[in-house]
């Protein structure tokens, strides 16, 4: 399965006002946001916008460590 192109990632970052959807901190504090699939790819999750949460590196890591 293919990921998102950089253009779509940039549009999503702009759509969330450059703010992490989990910790609500802005990119100027936490760095560039990353797309996170809410439903994992191995569970059939896609890169459709309704399955994407834009989050900072720290929150993205926590998602993958099952802390959220």
BASEGU-409708 format. One line per field, with one value per residue: residue number from 1; x, y, z of N, C-alpha, C, O, CB in turn. Coordinates in nm, 3 decimals. Glycine has a CB too. Layout:
REM residues N
k: NUM,...
n.px: X,...
n.py: Y,...
n.pz: Z,...
ca.px: X,...
ca.py: Y,...
ca.pz: Z,...
c.px: X,...
c.py: Y,...
c.pz: Z,...
o.px: X,...
o.py: Y,...
o.pz: Z,...
cb.px: X,...
cb.py: Y,...
cb.pz: Z,...
This chain:
REM residues 68
k: 1,2,3,4,5,6,7,8,9,10,11,12,13,14,15,16,17,18,19,20,21,22,23,24,25,26,27,28,29,30,31,32,33,34,35,36,37,38,39,40,41,42,43,44,45,46,47,48,49,50,51,52,53,54,55,56,57,58,59,60,61,62,63,64,65,66,67,68
n.px: 0.085,0.053,0.185,0.113,0.156,0.393,0.273,0.001,0.037,0.134,-0.094,-0.272,-0.139,-0.170,-0.451,-0.505,-0.417,-0.145,-0.111,-0.072,-0.294,-0.327,-0.177,-0.211,-0.019,0.172,0.349,0.575,0.664,0.678,0.781,0.772,0.460,0.330,0.159,-0.065,-0.201,-0.513,-0.657,-0.460,-0.243,-0.203,-0.438,-0.613,-0.638,-0.643,-0.494,-0.687,-0.843,-1.014,-0.910,-0.678,-0.468,-0.313,-0.006,0.253,0.601,0.656,0.399,0.323,0.506,0.424,0.170,0.244,0.365,0.158,0.062,-0.145
n.py: -0.118,0.219,0.521,0.858,1.132,1.401,1.647,1.607,1.553,1.801,1.957,1.843,1.911,2.187,2.198,2.117,2.334,2.336,2.207,1.961,1.694,1.543,1.626,1.894,2.088,2.329,2.323,2.487,2.439,2.158,2.050,1.924,1.793,1.457,1.211,0.984,0.667,0.586,0.344,0.075,-0.022,-0.300,-0.388,-0.329,-0.058,0.251,0.525,0.720,1.037,1.036,0.842,0.933,1.091,1.382,1.422,1.505,1.406,1.292,1.220,1.049,0.844,0.753,0.653,0.428,0.285,0.212,0.384,0.559
n.pz: 0.000,-0.079,0.063,0.162,-0.064,-0.056,-0.106,-0.034,0.237,0.321,0.271,0.456,0.694,0.687,0.696,0.960,1.087,1.141,1.383,1.629,1.643,1.867,2.103,2.080,2.034,1.852,1.535,1.551,1.802,1.837,1.602,1.260,1.157,1.132,0.934,1.083,1.075,1.193,1.205,1.173,0.899,0.872,0.965,0.777,0.745,0.569,0.380,0.368,0.424,0.649,0.808,0.902,1.134,1.216,1.365,1.604,1.623,1.874,1.976,1.770,1.802,2.054,1.990,1.844,2.038,2.187,2.390,2.380
ca.px: 0.000,0.132,0.156,0.069,0.259,0.428,0.172,-0.116,0.078,0.138,-0.233,-0.326,-0.077,-0.237,-0.589,-0.511,-0.355,-0.008,-0.124,-0.087,-0.431,-0.329,-0.131,-0.255,0.095,0.196,0.475,0.690,0.708,0.704,0.837,0.681,0.361,0.332,0.030,-0.075,-0.325,-0.586,-0.667,-0.331,-0.242,-0.216,-0.579,-0.691,-0.647,-0.593,-0.450,-0.797,-0.835,-1.087,-0.831,-0.550,-0.457,-0.183,0.052,0.397,0.686,0.639,0.268,0.326,0.580,0.338,0.067,0.301,0.402,0.029,0.041,-0.272
ca.py: 0.000,0.341,0.625,0.987,1.213,1.517,1.752,1.577,1.571,1.946,2.005,1.799,1.994,2.317,2.178,2.111,2.459,2.304,2.174,1.818,1.663,1.469,1.708,2.030,2.180,2.370,2.278,2.567,2.382,2.013,2.008,1.892,1.690,1.336,1.143,0.857,0.594,0.548,0.199,0.035,-0.084,-0.445,-0.414,-0.281,0.088,0.317,0.664,0.813,1.145,1.007,0.746,0.998,1.190,1.449,1.433,1.533,1.287,1.234,1.154,0.939,0.736,0.699,0.571,0.301,0.215,0.185,0.464,0.630
ca.pz: 0.000,-0.089,0.159,0.110,-0.126,0.026,-0.129,0.049,0.377,0.345,0.278,0.585,0.798,0.680,0.737,1.107,1.133,1.185,1.525,1.656,1.681,1.992,2.217,2.049,2.026,1.715,1.475,1.595,1.930,1.830,1.474,1.149,1.185,1.050,0.928,1.155,1.043,1.313,1.189,1.113,0.768,0.885,1.000,0.663,0.745,0.449,0.396,0.343,0.522,0.773,0.886,0.930,1.241,1.203,1.499,1.616,1.633,2.007,1.982,1.674,1.868,2.160,1.927,1.805,2.162,2.251,2.509,2.366
c.px: 0.090,0.089,0.105,0.185,0.280,0.326,0.048,-0.083,0.079,-0.003,-0.299,-0.268,-0.145,-0.380,-0.603,-0.442,-0.219,-0.004,-0.149,-0.229,-0.439,-0.291,-0.164,-0.142,0.122,0.335,0.595,0.743,0.754,0.766,0.729,0.588,0.371,0.192,0.037,-0.207,-0.389,-0.607,-0.542,-0.347,-0.262,-0.359,-0.672,-0.707,-0.582,-0.543,-0.561,-0.800,-0.908,-1.015,-0.695,-0.564,-0.318,-0.126,0.202,0.472,0.664,0.507,0.263,0.397,0.495,0.227,0.123,0.351,0.277,0.009,-0.089,-0.381
c.py: 0.124,0.440,0.750,1.059,1.337,1.629,1.731,1.593,1.720,2.004,1.964,1.880,2.130,2.306,2.176,2.232,2.434,2.272,2.024,1.791,1.585,1.559,1.855,2.134,2.209,2.324,2.361,2.518,2.238,1.964,1.968,1.776,1.575,1.277,1.010,0.792,0.547,0.397,0.156,-0.033,-0.234,-0.486,-0.364,-0.131,0.148,0.457,0.761,0.915,1.114,0.903,0.804,1.096,1.251,1.471,1.458,1.400,1.216,1.158,1.036,0.819,0.671,0.613,0.433,0.220,0.185,0.262,0.545,0.529
c.pz: 0.000,0.018,0.091,0.043,-0.039,0.011,-0.041,0.198,0.411,0.354,0.410,0.700,0.803,0.732,0.889,1.170,1.197,1.334,1.541,1.705,1.812,2.110,2.199,2.054,1.879,1.667,1.520,1.730,1.914,1.700,1.375,1.186,1.086,1.044,1.004,1.117,1.172,1.315,1.112,0.978,0.773,0.923,0.889,0.657,0.622,0.483,0.354,0.456,0.652,0.860,0.924,1.045,1.226,1.343,1.493,1.632,1.768,2.019,1.887,1.735,1.977,2.104,1.896,1.925,2.245,2.382,2.501,2.343
o.px: 0.189,-0.028,0.060,0.299,0.194,0.298,-0.002,-0.166,0.031,-0.028,-0.373,-0.340,-0.173,-0.427,-0.701,-0.412,-0.181,0.093,-0.235,-0.277,-0.549,-0.367,-0.147,-0.167,0.099,0.424,0.706,0.855,0.856,0.800,0.609,0.632,0.414,0.115,0.133,-0.313,-0.326,-0.578,-0.523,-0.450,-0.332,-0.395,-0.794,-0.782,-0.477,-0.548,-0.532,-0.763,-0.866,-1.055,-0.608,-0.659,-0.218,-0.191,0.268,0.411,0.656,0.504,0.205,0.352,0.494,0.191,0.056,0.376,0.288,-0.054,-0.138,-0.498
o.py: 0.131,0.445,0.747,1.048,1.374,1.700,1.826,1.641,1.760,2.091,2.043,1.915,2.183,2.394,2.228,2.233,2.500,2.306,1.968,1.857,1.563,1.568,1.934,2.252,2.124,2.293,2.309,2.553,2.198,1.847,1.978,1.675,1.592,1.292,0.934,0.854,0.477,0.330,0.198,-0.092,-0.291,-0.603,-0.358,-0.080,0.101,0.501,0.872,0.884,1.162,0.880,0.732,1.174,1.180,1.531,1.434,1.295,1.093,1.045,0.932,0.705,0.549,0.511,0.332,0.100,0.139,0.211,0.594,0.566
o.pz: 0.072,0.058,-0.024,0.087,0.040,0.108,0.019,0.275,0.517,0.438,0.469,0.794,0.911,0.803,0.943,1.289,1.294,1.403,1.474,1.797,1.863,2.207,2.292,2.077,1.793,1.747,1.527,1.768,1.970,1.689,1.404,1.241,0.972,1.138,0.991,1.126,1.252,1.414,0.997,0.947,0.689,0.915,0.906,0.574,0.576,0.598,0.310,0.570,0.758,0.974,0.972,1.053,1.223,1.429,1.391,1.652,1.773,2.066,1.920,1.721,1.990,2.163,1.919,1.914,2.358,2.474,2.603,2.329
cb.px: -0.097,0.118,0.280,0.009,0.220,0.565,0.130,-0.166,0.218,0.216,-0.314,-0.298,0.075,-0.235,-0.643,-0.447,-0.447,0.086,-0.239,0.019,-0.497,-0.233,0.019,-0.364,0.222,0.182,0.465,0.651,0.595,0.576,0.932,0.762,0.221,0.433,-0.012,-0.065,-0.296,-0.723,-0.800,-0.258,-0.114,-0.117,-0.615,-0.825,-0.583,-0.703,-0.323,-0.933,-0.891,-1.227,-0.813,-0.498,-0.478,-0.196,0.023,0.426,0.834,0.646,0.157,0.396,0.712,0.279,0.015,0.414,0.503,0.015,0.158,-0.268
cb.py: 0.000,0.402,0.657,1.074,1.251,1.567,1.755,1.434,1.508,2.016,1.950,1.651,2.011,2.371,2.048,1.982,2.529,2.420,2.255,1.770,1.583,1.350,1.691,2.071,2.120,2.522,2.283,2.716,2.390,1.941,1.892,1.856,1.749,1.232,1.119,0.879,0.473,0.623,0.155,-0.058,-0.054,-0.499,-0.345,-0.344,0.144,0.324,0.689,0.737,1.271,0.957,0.616,1.071,1.125,1.586,1.307,1.628,1.325,1.344,1.253,0.982,0.790,0.812,0.638,0.324,0.298,0.037,0.557,0.733
cb.pz: 0.123,-0.228,0.241,0.222,-0.273,-0.010,-0.279,0.022,0.401,0.232,0.160,0.607,0.771,0.534,0.679,1.159,1.233,1.154,1.590,1.760,1.570,1.984,2.236,2.144,2.096,1.702,1.325,1.605,2.033,1.851,1.495,1.023,1.182,1.106,0.781,1.311,0.948,1.321,1.113,1.208,0.698,0.989,1.135,0.666,0.869,0.340,0.314,0.332,0.462,0.741,0.807,0.804,1.387,1.126,1.580,1.737,1.616,2.114,1.949,1.543,1.929,2.243,1.798,1.709,2.245,2.278,2.531,2.250
